[in-house]
Amino acid sequence: MLMFSDFNRRLLLSGIVALTLLPSAQAKADGMVPSTSVVIVNEADGEASVSVTNTDATLALMHVTLEDIAEDSESLLFVTPPLARVEPGKSQLVRFILQSEKPLLTQRLKRVIFEGIPQAKSAAEAGQARVGVTLRQNLPVILHPKGLAPNRTPWTDLQWSLRDGQLTVRNDTPYVVRLSQEVQLLPSAGNAMLPKSYVLPGEHVSIKVPEGSAKQVRFQPATVYGFAVPHYEAPIKS
């Protein structure tokens, strides 16, 4: 089964809800829902804005956290506001401001977490058992260099090679390529799993694959917004 957790899953639950609750207990979910599935910050603009809505019925504190990926720890962004009180059903605008001292040469990948923290219990609720479940939205952030043309199908430029039982995918483009982790070797040479669902500009990733001859690799790409598109078959170079 193909895995698309980074593409199609909108909500990630954090925290554990007890399986057995008192009869009067209420389960409550607080969530901050952004207006997009990916944040794109264009270097030409210097910043980007995202509207985040409190979908819960009560006041909540929005907490925004930027995260580096393992391959890129350079601090390139800051967000404002990182904390904000958001009324139920209302939205808060969050700005992502680029702070790179040098021009971007390729797309860069970061992540952002939007978390809704429920307000403290009121005196009226003090006698009730109430379980708070915080919904977290974990989205990719793509920094796009000034002057770089958009590319809707960057996966077509990935280079695949096979040698000594190792399948290697190389990204010689300036674009972040998103794709499913499971790949199929054709004809009938079995399946393999990539360690992650993206290949960065200039990166090459190698994995061990089943023995056999393979002429093509079949995988499912994703658009810049994380939506899966039809499978793509690329040639494998020996």
BAMI-270905 format. One record per residue (C-alpha): residue number from 1; residue in one letter; x, y, z. Coordinates in steps of 0.5 Angstrom, whole numbers, always signed. Example, Ala and Ser with C-alpha at 12.3 -4.5 7.8 and 13.67 -1.06 7.14 Angstrom:
BEGIN
<rec><nr>1</nr><rest>A</rest><c1>+25</c1><c2>-9</c2><c3>+16</c3></rec>
<rec><nr>2</nr><rest>S</rest><c1>+27</c1><c2>-2</c2><c3>+14</c3></rec>
***
This chain:
BEGIN
<rec><nr>1</nr><rest>M</rest><c1>+0</c1><c2>+0</c2><c3>+0</c3></rec>
<rec><nr>2</nr><rest>L</rest><c1>+3</c1><c2>+7</c2><c3>-2</c3></rec>
<rec><nr>3</nr><rest>M</rest><c1>+4</c1><c2>+12</c2><c3>+4</c3></rec>
<rec><nr>4</nr><rest>F</rest><c1>+2</c1><c2>+19</c2><c3>+3</c3></rec>
<rec><nr>5</nr><rest>S</rest><c1>+2</c1><c2>+22</c2><c3>+10</c3></rec>
<rec><nr>6</nr><rest>D</rest><c1>+5</c1><c2>+28</c2><c3>+8</c3></rec>
<rec><nr>7</nr><rest>F</rest><c1>+1</c1><c2>+29</c2><c3>+2</c3></rec>
<rec><nr>8</nr><rest>N</rest><c1>-6</c1><c2>+28</c2><c3>+4</c3></rec>
<rec><nr>9</nr><rest>R</rest><c1>-7</c1><c2>+28</c2><c3>+12</c3></rec>
<rec><nr>10</nr><rest>R</rest><c1>-10</c1><c2>+34</c2><c3>+14</c3></rec>
<rec><nr>11</nr><rest>L</rest><c1>-10</c1><c2>+33</c2><c3>+22</c3></rec>
<rec><nr>12</nr><rest>L</rest><c1>-5</c1><c2>+30</c2><c3>+26</c3></rec>
<rec><nr>13</nr><rest>L</rest><c1>-7</c1><c2>+28</c2><c3>+33</c3></rec>
<rec><nr>14</nr><rest>S</rest><c1>-2</c1><c2>+30</c2><c3>+39</c3></rec>
<rec><nr>15</nr><rest>G</rest><c1>-3</c1><c2>+27</c2><c3>+46</c3></rec>
<rec><nr>16</nr><rest>I</rest><c1>-7</c1><c2>+21</c2><c3>+49</c3></rec>
<rec><nr>17</nr><rest>V</rest><c1>-14</c1><c2>+20</c2><c3>+50</c3></rec>
<rec><nr>18</nr><rest>A</rest><c1>-16</c1><c2>+15</c2><c3>+56</c3></rec>
<rec><nr>19</nr><rest>L</rest><c1>-20</c1><c2>+9</c2><c3>+53</c3></rec>
<rec><nr>20</nr><rest>T</rest><c1>-24</c1><c2>+9</c2><c3>+60</c3></rec>
<rec><nr>21</nr><rest>L</rest><c1>-27</c1><c2>+16</c2><c3>+62</c3></rec>
<rec><nr>22</nr><rest>L</rest><c1>-32</c1><c2>+18</c2><c3>+67</c3></rec>
<rec><nr>23</nr><rest>P</rest><c1>-40</c1><c2>+18</c2><c3>+65</c3></rec>
<rec><nr>24</nr><rest>S</rest><c1>-40</c1><c2>+26</c2><c3>+65</c3></rec>
<rec><nr>25</nr><rest>A</rest><c1>-33</c1><c2>+26</c2><c3>+61</c3></rec>
<rec><nr>26</nr><rest>Q</rest><c1>-33</c1><c2>+30</c2><c3>+55</c3></rec>
<rec><nr>27</nr><rest>A</rest><c1>-28</c1><c2>+29</c2><c3>+49</c3></rec>
<rec><nr>28</nr><rest>K</rest><c1>-26</c1><c2>+36</c2><c3>+46</c3></rec>
<rec><nr>29</nr><rest>A</rest><c1>-21</c1><c2>+37</c2><c3>+40</c3></rec>
<rec><nr>30</nr><rest>D</rest><c1>-18</c1><c2>+44</c2><c3>+39</c3></rec>
<rec><nr>31</nr><rest>G</rest><c1>-15</c1><c2>+46</c2><c3>+33</c3></rec>
<rec><nr>32</nr><rest>M</rest><c1>-12</c1><c2>+51</c2><c3>+29</c3></rec>
<rec><nr>33</nr><rest>V</rest><c1>-13</c1><c2>+50</c2><c3>+21</c3></rec>
<rec><nr>34</nr><rest>P</rest><c1>-9</c1><c2>+54</c2><c3>+16</c3></rec>
<rec><nr>35</nr><rest>S</rest><c1>-12</c1><c2>+56</c2><c3>+9</c3></rec>
<rec><nr>36</nr><rest>T</rest><c1>-6</c1><c2>+52</c2><c3>+5</c3></rec>
<rec><nr>37</nr><rest>S</rest><c1>-3</c1><c2>+45</c2><c3>+5</c3></rec>
<rec><nr>38</nr><rest>V</rest><c1>+4</c1><c2>+48</c2><c3>+4</c3></rec>
<rec><nr>39</nr><rest>V</rest><c1>+7</c1><c2>+55</c2><c3>+6</c3></rec>
<rec><nr>40</nr><rest>I</rest><c1>+11</c1><c2>+58</c2><c3>+0</c3></rec>
<rec><nr>41</nr><rest>V</rest><c1>+15</c1><c2>+64</c2><c3>+1</c3></rec>
<rec><nr>42</nr><rest>N</rest><c1>+18</c1><c2>+67</c2><c3>-5</c3></rec>
<rec><nr>43</nr><rest>E</rest><c1>+25</c1><c2>+71</c2><c3>-4</c3></rec>
<rec><nr>44</nr><rest>A</rest><c1>+22</c1><c2>+76</c2><c3>-9</c3></rec>
<rec><nr>45</nr><rest>D</rest><c1>+17</c1><c2>+78</c2><c3>-4</c3></rec>
<rec><nr>46</nr><rest>G</rest><c1>+21</c1><c2>+77</c2><c3>+2</c3></rec>
<rec><nr>47</nr><rest>E</rest><c1>+15</c1><c2>+74</c2><c3>+6</c3></rec>
<rec><nr>48</nr><rest>A</rest><c1>+8</c1><c2>+70</c2><c3>+6</c3></rec>
<rec><nr>49</nr><rest>S</rest><c1>+2</c1><c2>+70</c2><c3>+10</c3></rec>
<rec><nr>50</nr><rest>V</rest><c1>-3</c1><c2>+65</c2><c3>+12</c3></rec>
<rec><nr>51</nr><rest>S</rest><c1>-9</c1><c2>+65</c2><c3>+15</c3></rec>
<rec><nr>52</nr><rest>V</rest><c1>-11</c1><c2>+60</c2><c3>+21</c3></rec>
<rec><nr>53</nr><rest>T</rest><c1>-18</c1><c2>+59</c2><c3>+24</c3></rec>
<rec><nr>54</nr><rest>N</rest><c1>-20</c1><c2>+57</c2><c3>+30</c3></rec>
<rec><nr>55</nr><rest>T</rest><c1>-25</c1><c2>+51</c2><c3>+29</c3></rec>
<rec><nr>56</nr><rest>D</rest><c1>-26</c1><c2>+50</c2><c3>+36</c3></rec>
<rec><nr>57</nr><rest>A</rest><c1>-32</c1><c2>+53</c2><c3>+40</c3></rec>
<rec><nr>58</nr><rest>T</rest><c1>-28</c1><c2>+56</c2><c3>+45</c3></rec>
<rec><nr>59</nr><rest>L</rest><c1>-22</c1><c2>+61</c2><c3>+46</c3></rec>
<rec><nr>60</nr><rest>A</rest><c1>-16</c1><c2>+58</c2><c3>+44</c3></rec>
<rec><nr>61</nr><rest>L</rest><c1>-8</c1><c2>+60</c2><c3>+44</c3></rec>
<rec><nr>62</nr><rest>M</rest><c1>-5</c1><c2>+59</c2><c3>+37</c3></rec>
<rec><nr>63</nr><rest>H</rest><c1>+2</c1><c2>+57</c2><c3>+38</c3></rec>
<rec><nr>64</nr><rest>V</rest><c1>+7</c1><c2>+57</c2><c3>+31</c3></rec>
<rec><nr>65</nr><rest>T</rest><c1>+13</c1><c2>+53</c2><c3>+31</c3></rec>
<rec><nr>66</nr><rest>L</rest><c1>+18</c1><c2>+53</c2><c3>+26</c3></rec>
<rec><nr>67</nr><rest>E</rest><c1>+22</c1><c2>+47</c2><c3>+25</c3></rec>
<rec><nr>68</nr><rest>D</rest><c1>+29</c1><c2>+45</c2><c3>+21</c3></rec>
<rec><nr>69</nr><rest>I</rest><c1>+29</c1><c2>+39</c2><c3>+17</c3></rec>
<rec><nr>70</nr><rest>A</rest><c1>+35</c1><c2>+34</c2><c3>+19</c3></rec>
<rec><nr>71</nr><rest>E</rest><c1>+39</c1><c2>+36</c2><c3>+12</c3></rec>
<rec><nr>72</nr><rest>D</rest><c1>+38</c1><c2>+44</c2><c3>+13</c3></rec>
<rec><nr>73</nr><rest>S</rest><c1>+39</c1><c2>+47</c2><c3>+20</c3></rec>
<rec><nr>74</nr><rest>E</rest><c1>+40</c1><c2>+54</c2><c3>+17</c3></rec>
<rec><nr>75</nr><rest>S</rest><c1>+36</c1><c2>+59</c2><c3>+20</c3></rec>
<rec><nr>76</nr><rest>L</rest><c1>+32</c1><c2>+63</c2><c3>+14</c3></rec>
<rec><nr>77</nr><rest>L</rest><c1>+25</c1><c2>+65</c2><c3>+17</c3></rec>
<rec><nr>78</nr><rest>F</rest><c1>+22</c1><c2>+68</c2><c3>+23</c3></rec>
<rec><nr>79</nr><rest>V</rest><c1>+14</c1><c2>+68</c2><c3>+24</c3></rec>
<rec><nr>80</nr><rest>T</rest><c1>+10</c1><c2>+73</c2><c3>+27</c3></rec>
<rec><nr>81</nr><rest>P</rest><c1>+6</c1><c2>+72</c2><c3>+32</c3></rec>
<rec><nr>82</nr><rest>P</rest><c1>+9</c1><c2>+66</c2><c3>+35</c3></rec>
<rec><nr>83</nr><rest>L</rest><c1>+3</c1><c2>+66</c2><c3>+40</c3></rec>
<rec><nr>84</nr><rest>A</rest><c1>-4</c1><c2>+69</c2><c3>+39</c3></rec>
<rec><nr>85</nr><rest>R</rest><c1>-11</c1><c2>+68</c2><c3>+43</c3></rec>
<rec><nr>86</nr><rest>V</rest><c1>-16</c1><c2>+67</c2><c3>+37</c3></rec>
<rec><nr>87</nr><rest>E</rest><c1>-23</c1><c2>+67</c2><c3>+39</c3></rec>
<rec><nr>88</nr><rest>P</rest><c1>-28</c1><c2>+61</c2><c3>+36</c3></rec>
<rec><nr>89</nr><rest>G</rest><c1>-29</c1><c2>+61</c2><c3>+29</c3></rec>
<rec><nr>90</nr><rest>K</rest><c1>-24</c1><c2>+67</c2><c3>+28</c3></rec>
<rec><nr>91</nr><rest>S</rest><c1>-18</c1><c2>+67</c2><c3>+24</c3></rec>
<rec><nr>92</nr><rest>Q</rest><c1>-11</c1><c2>+70</c2><c3>+25</c3></rec>
<rec><nr>93</nr><rest>L</rest><c1>-6</c1><c2>+72</c2><c3>+20</c3></rec>
<rec><nr>94</nr><rest>V</rest><c1>+1</c1><c2>+69</c2><c3>+21</c3></rec>
<rec><nr>95</nr><rest>R</rest><c1>+7</c1><c2>+72</c2><c3>+17</c3></rec>
<rec><nr>96</nr><rest>F</rest><c1>+13</c1><c2>+68</c2><c3>+15</c3></rec>
<rec><nr>97</nr><rest>I</rest><c1>+19</c1><c2>+73</c2><c3>+14</c3></rec>
<rec><nr>98</nr><rest>L</rest><c1>+25</c1><c2>+71</c2><c3>+10</c3></rec>
<rec><nr>99</nr><rest>Q</rest><c1>+32</c1><c2>+73</c2><c3>+14</c3></rec>
<rec><nr>100</nr><rest>S</rest><c1>+37</c1><c2>+70</c2><c3>+9</c3></rec>
<rec><nr>101</nr><rest>E</rest><c1>+43</c1><c2>+74</c2><c3>+8</c3></rec>
<rec><nr>102</nr><rest>K</rest><c1>+45</c1><c2>+71</c2><c3>+2</c3></rec>
<rec><nr>103</nr><rest>P</rest><c1>+41</c1><c2>+70</c2><c3>-4</c3></rec>
<rec><nr>104</nr><rest>L</rest><c1>+37</c1><c2>+63</c2><c3>-5</c3></rec>
<rec><nr>105</nr><rest>L</rest><c1>+40</c1><c2>+59</c2><c3>-10</c3></rec>
<rec><nr>106</nr><rest>T</rest><c1>+35</c1><c2>+53</c2><c3>-10</c3></rec>
<rec><nr>107</nr><rest>Q</rest><c1>+29</c1><c2>+52</c2><c3>-6</c3></rec>
<rec><nr>108</nr><rest>R</rest><c1>+29</c1><c2>+50</c2><c3>+1</c3></rec>
<rec><nr>109</nr><rest>L</rest><c1>+25</c1><c2>+46</c2><c3>+5</c3></rec>
<rec><nr>110</nr><rest>K</rest><c1>+23</c1><c2>+48</c2><c3>+13</c3></rec>
<rec><nr>111</nr><rest>R</rest><c1>+17</c1><c2>+46</c2><c3>+17</c3></rec>
<rec><nr>112</nr><rest>V</rest><c1>+12</c1><c2>+49</c2><c3>+21</c3></rec>
<rec><nr>113</nr><rest>I</rest><c1>+7</c1><c2>+47</c2><c3>+26</c3></rec>
<rec><nr>114</nr><rest>F</rest><c1>+0</c1><c2>+50</c2><c3>+28</c3></rec>
<rec><nr>115</nr><rest>E</rest><c1>-2</c1><c2>+48</c2><c3>+35</c3></rec>
<rec><nr>116</nr><rest>G</rest><c1>-9</c1><c2>+50</c2><c3>+39</c3></rec>
<rec><nr>117</nr><rest>I</rest><c1>-8</c1><c2>+50</c2><c3>+46</c3></rec>
<rec><nr>118</nr><rest>P</rest><c1>-15</c1><c2>+50</c2><c3>+50</c3></rec>
<rec><nr>119</nr><rest>Q</rest><c1>-16</c1><c2>+55</c2><c3>+55</c3></rec>
<rec><nr>120</nr><rest>A</rest><c1>-16</c1><c2>+54</c2><c3>+62</c3></rec>
<rec><nr>121</nr><rest>K</rest><c1>-22</c1><c2>+51</c2><c3>+65</c3></rec>
<rec><nr>122</nr><rest>S</rest><c1>-27</c1><c2>+55</c2><c3>+68</c3></rec>
<rec><nr>123</nr><rest>A</rest><c1>-30</c1><c2>+55</c2><c3>+75</c3></rec>
<rec><nr>124</nr><rest>A</rest><c1>-37</c1><c2>+52</c2><c3>+72</c3></rec>
<rec><nr>125</nr><rest>E</rest><c1>-33</c1><c2>+46</c2><c3>+69</c3></rec>
<rec><nr>126</nr><rest>A</rest><c1>-29</c1><c2>+45</c2><c3>+75</c3></rec>
<rec><nr>127</nr><rest>G</rest><c1>-33</c1><c2>+39</c2><c3>+77</c3></rec>
<rec><nr>128</nr><rest>Q</rest><c1>-33</c1><c2>+36</c2><c3>+70</c3></rec>
<rec><nr>129</nr><rest>A</rest><c1>-28</c1><c2>+31</c2><c3>+68</c3></rec>
<rec><nr>130</nr><rest>R</rest><c1>-26</c1><c2>+34</c2><c3>+61</c3></rec>
<rec><nr>131</nr><rest>V</rest><c1>-21</c1><c2>+31</c2><c3>+56</c3></rec>
<rec><nr>132</nr><rest>G</rest><c1>-17</c1><c2>+36</c2><c3>+52</c3></rec>
<rec><nr>133</nr><rest>V</rest><c1>-14</c1><c2>+34</c2><c3>+45</c3></rec>
<rec><nr>134</nr><rest>T</rest><c1>-10</c1><c2>+38</c2><c3>+41</c3></rec>
<rec><nr>135</nr><rest>L</rest><c1>-10</c1><c2>+38</c2><c3>+34</c3></rec>
<rec><nr>136</nr><rest>R</rest><c1>-3</c1><c2>+40</c2><c3>+31</c3></rec>
<rec><nr>137</nr><rest>Q</rest><c1>-2</c1><c2>+42</c2><c3>+23</c3></rec>
<rec><nr>138</nr><rest>N</rest><c1>+5</c1><c2>+40</c2><c3>+21</c3></rec>
<rec><nr>139</nr><rest>L</rest><c1>+6</c1><c2>+43</c2><c3>+14</c3></rec>
<rec><nr>140</nr><rest>P</rest><c1>+12</c1><c2>+44</c2><c3>+9</c3></rec>
<rec><nr>141</nr><rest>V</rest><c1>+15</c1><c2>+51</c2><c3>+8</c3></rec>
<rec><nr>142</nr><rest>I</rest><c1>+18</c1><c2>+52</c2><c3>+1</c3></rec>
<rec><nr>143</nr><rest>L</rest><c1>+23</c1><c2>+58</c2><c3>+0</c3></rec>
<rec><nr>144</nr><rest>H</rest><c1>+23</c1><c2>+60</c2><c3>-7</c3></rec>
<rec><nr>145</nr><rest>P</rest><c1>+29</c1><c2>+63</c2><c3>-10</c3></rec>
<rec><nr>146</nr><rest>K</rest><c1>+28</c1><c2>+70</c2><c3>-14</c3></rec>
<rec><nr>147</nr><rest>G</rest><c1>+28</c1><c2>+69</c2><c3>-21</c3></rec>
<rec><nr>148</nr><rest>L</rest><c1>+27</c1><c2>+61</c2><c3>-21</c3></rec>
<rec><nr>149</nr><rest>A</rest><c1>+21</c1><c2>+60</c2><c3>-26</c3></rec>
<rec><nr>150</nr><rest>P</rest><c1>+16</c1><c2>+55</c2><c3>-23</c3></rec>
<rec><nr>151</nr><rest>N</rest><c1>+16</c1><c2>+48</c2><c3>-24</c3></rec>
<rec><nr>152</nr><rest>R</rest><c1>+10</c1><c2>+44</c2><c3>-24</c3></rec>
<rec><nr>153</nr><rest>T</rest><c1>+13</c1><c2>+37</c2><c3>-25</c3></rec>
<rec><nr>154</nr><rest>P</rest><c1>+20</c1><c2>+37</c2><c3>-22</c3></rec>
<rec><nr>155</nr><rest>W</rest><c1>+20</c1><c2>+30</c2><c3>-21</c3></rec>
<rec><nr>156</nr><rest>T</rest><c1>+21</c1><c2>+28</c2><c3>-29</c3></rec>
<rec><nr>157</nr><rest>D</rest><c1>+28</c1><c2>+31</c2><c3>-28</c3></rec>
<rec><nr>158</nr><rest>L</rest><c1>+30</c1><c2>+26</c2><c3>-23</c3></rec>
<rec><nr>159</nr><rest>Q</rest><c1>+36</c1><c2>+21</c2><c3>-25</c3></rec>
<rec><nr>160</nr><rest>W</rest><c1>+35</c1><c2>+14</c2><c3>-23</c3></rec>
<rec><nr>161</nr><rest>S</rest><c1>+41</c1><c2>+9</c2><c3>-23</c3></rec>
<rec><nr>162</nr><rest>L</rest><c1>+42</c1><c2>+2</c2><c3>-21</c3></rec>
<rec><nr>163</nr><rest>R</rest><c1>+49</c1><c2>-1</c2><c3>-19</c3></rec>
<rec><nr>164</nr><rest>D</rest><c1>+51</c1><c2>-7</c2><c3>-15</c3></rec>
<rec><nr>165</nr><rest>G</rest><c1>+44</c1><c2>-8</c2><c3>-12</c3></rec>
<rec><nr>166</nr><rest>Q</rest><c1>+43</c1><c2>+0</c2><c3>-10</c3></rec>
<rec><nr>167</nr><rest>L</rest><c1>+38</c1><c2>+4</c2><c3>-13</c3></rec>
<rec><nr>168</nr><rest>T</rest><c1>+40</c1><c2>+11</c2><c3>-13</c3></rec>
<rec><nr>169</nr><rest>V</rest><c1>+35</c1><c2>+17</c2><c3>-14</c3></rec>
<rec><nr>170</nr><rest>R</rest><c1>+39</c1><c2>+24</c2><c3>-16</c3></rec>
<rec><nr>171</nr><rest>N</rest><c1>+36</c1><c2>+31</c2><c3>-16</c3></rec>
<rec><nr>172</nr><rest>D</rest><c1>+40</c1><c2>+36</c2><c3>-20</c3></rec>
<rec><nr>173</nr><rest>T</rest><c1>+35</c1><c2>+41</c2><c3>-20</c3></rec>
<rec><nr>174</nr><rest>P</rest><c1>+34</c1><c2>+47</c2><c3>-16</c3></rec>
<rec><nr>175</nr><rest>Y</rest><c1>+27</c1><c2>+44</c2><c3>-14</c3></rec>
<rec><nr>176</nr><rest>V</rest><c1>+25</c1><c2>+40</c2><c3>-8</c3></rec>
<rec><nr>177</nr><rest>V</rest><c1>+21</c1><c2>+34</c2><c3>-11</c3></rec>
<rec><nr>178</nr><rest>R</rest><c1>+16</c1><c2>+31</c2><c3>-7</c3></rec>
<rec><nr>179</nr><rest>L</rest><c1>+14</c1><c2>+24</c2><c3>-8</c3></rec>
<rec><nr>180</nr><rest>S</rest><c1>+11</c1><c2>+17</c2><c3>-5</c3></rec>
<rec><nr>181</nr><rest>Q</rest><c1>+16</c1><c2>+13</c2><c3>-1</c3></rec>
<rec><nr>182</nr><rest>E</rest><c1>+14</c1><c2>+7</c2><c3>-4</c3></rec>
<rec><nr>183</nr><rest>V</rest><c1>+17</c1><c2>+5</c2><c3>-11</c3></rec>
<rec><nr>184</nr><rest>Q</rest><c1>+16</c1><c2>+0</c2><c3>-16</c3></rec>
<rec><nr>185</nr><rest>L</rest><c1>+22</c1><c2>-3</c2><c3>-20</c3></rec>
<rec><nr>186</nr><rest>L</rest><c1>+20</c1><c2>-5</c2><c3>-27</c3></rec>
<rec><nr>187</nr><rest>P</rest><c1>+19</c1><c2>-10</c2><c3>-30</c3></rec>
<rec><nr>188</nr><rest>S</rest><c1>+17</c1><c2>-15</c2><c3>-24</c3></rec>
<rec><nr>189</nr><rest>A</rest><c1>+23</c1><c2>-13</c2><c3>-20</c3></rec>
<rec><nr>190</nr><rest>G</rest><c1>+20</c1><c2>-12</c2><c3>-13</c3></rec>
<rec><nr>191</nr><rest>N</rest><c1>+18</c1><c2>-6</c2><c3>-9</c3></rec>
<rec><nr>192</nr><rest>A</rest><c1>+23</c1><c2>-1</c2><c3>-5</c3></rec>
<rec><nr>193</nr><rest>M</rest><c1>+22</c1><c2>+4</c2><c3>+0</c3></rec>
<rec><nr>194</nr><rest>L</rest><c1>+25</c1><c2>+11</c2><c3>+0</c3></rec>
<rec><nr>195</nr><rest>P</rest><c1>+27</c1><c2>+13</c2><c3>+7</c3></rec>
<rec><nr>196</nr><rest>K</rest><c1>+23</c1><c2>+20</c2><c3>+6</c3></rec>
<rec><nr>197</nr><rest>S</rest><c1>+18</c1><c2>+23</c2><c3>+2</c3></rec>
<rec><nr>198</nr><rest>Y</rest><c1>+22</c1><c2>+28</c2><c3>-1</c3></rec>
<rec><nr>199</nr><rest>V</rest><c1>+29</c1><c2>+29</c2><c3>-5</c3></rec>
<rec><nr>200</nr><rest>L</rest><c1>+32</c1><c2>+36</c2><c3>-4</c3></rec>
<rec><nr>201</nr><rest>P</rest><c1>+36</c1><c2>+40</c2><c3>-9</c3></rec>
<rec><nr>202</nr><rest>G</rest><c1>+43</c1><c2>+37</c2><c3>-11</c3></rec>
<rec><nr>203</nr><rest>E</rest><c1>+41</c1><c2>+31</c2><c3>-6</c3></rec>
<rec><nr>204</nr><rest>H</rest><c1>+42</c1><c2>+24</c2><c3>-8</c3></rec>
<rec><nr>205</nr><rest>V</rest><c1>+39</c1><c2>+18</c2><c3>-4</c3></rec>
<rec><nr>206</nr><rest>S</rest><c1>+41</c1><c2>+11</c2><c3>-5</c3></rec>
<rec><nr>207</nr><rest>I</rest><c1>+37</c1><c2>+4</c2><c3>-2</c3></rec>
<rec><nr>208</nr><rest>K</rest><c1>+38</c1><c2>-3</c2><c3>-3</c3></rec>
<rec><nr>209</nr><rest>V</rest><c1>+33</c1><c2>-6</c2><c3>-7</c3></rec>
<rec><nr>210</nr><rest>P</rest><c1>+31</c1><c2>-14</c2><c3>-9</c3></rec>
<rec><nr>211</nr><rest>E</rest><c1>+36</c1><c2>-17</c2><c3>-14</c3></rec>
<rec><nr>212</nr><rest>G</rest><c1>+34</c1><c2>-17</c2><c3>-21</c3></rec>
<rec><nr>213</nr><rest>S</rest><c1>+34</c1><c2>-13</c2><c3>-27</c3></rec>
<rec><nr>214</nr><rest>A</rest><c1>+30</c1><c2>-7</c2><c3>-27</c3></rec>
<rec><nr>215</nr><rest>K</rest><c1>+29</c1><c2>-2</c2><c3>-33</c3></rec>
<rec><nr>216</nr><rest>Q</rest><c1>+24</c1><c2>+3</c2><c3>-30</c3></rec>
<rec><nr>217</nr><rest>V</rest><c1>+22</c1><c2>+6</c2><c3>-23</c3></rec>
<rec><nr>218</nr><rest>R</rest><c1>+15</c1><c2>+7</c2><c3>-22</c3></rec>
<rec><nr>219</nr><rest>F</rest><c1>+13</c1><c2>+12</c2><c3>-17</c3></rec>
<rec><nr>220</nr><rest>Q</rest><c1>+7</c1><c2>+17</c2><c3>-15</c3></rec>
<rec><nr>221</nr><rest>P</rest><c1>+9</c1><c2>+24</c2><c3>-15</c3></rec>
<rec><nr>222</nr><rest>A</rest><c1>+6</c1><c2>+30</c2><c3>-11</c3></rec>
<rec><nr>223</nr><rest>T</rest><c1>+5</c1><c2>+37</c2><c3>-13</c3></rec>
<rec><nr>224</nr><rest>V</rest><c1>+8</c1><c2>+43</c2><c3>-9</c3></rec>
<rec><nr>225</nr><rest>Y</rest><c1>+2</c1><c2>+43</c2><c3>-5</c3></rec>
<rec><nr>226</nr><rest>G</rest><c1>+2</c1><c2>+36</c2><c3>-3</c3></rec>
<rec><nr>227</nr><rest>F</rest><c1>-3</c1><c2>+33</c2><c3>-8</c3></rec>
<rec><nr>228</nr><rest>A</rest><c1>-2</c1><c2>+26</c2><c3>-11</c3></rec>
<rec><nr>229</nr><rest>V</rest><c1>-2</c1><c2>+26</c2><c3>-18</c3></rec>
<rec><nr>230</nr><rest>P</rest><c1>-2</c1><c2>+20</c2><c3>-23</c3></rec>
<rec><nr>231</nr><rest>H</rest><c1>+4</c1><c2>+15</c2><c3>-23</c3></rec>
<rec><nr>232</nr><rest>Y</rest><c1>+10</c1><c2>+16</c2><c3>-26</c3></rec>
<rec><nr>233</nr><rest>E</rest><c1>+15</c1><c2>+12</c2><c3>-30</c3></rec>
<rec><nr>234</nr><rest>A</rest><c1>+22</c1><c2>+14</c2><c3>-30</c3></rec>
<rec><nr>235</nr><rest>P</rest><c1>+28</c1><c2>+10</c2><c3>-34</c3></rec>
<rec><nr>236</nr><rest>I</rest><c1>+34</c1><c2>+7</c2><c3>-30</c3></rec>
<rec><nr>237</nr><rest>K</rest><c1>+41</c1><c2>+8</c2><c3>-32</c3></rec>
<rec><nr>238</nr><rest>S</rest><c1>+45</c1><c2>+2</c2><c3>-31</c3></rec>
***
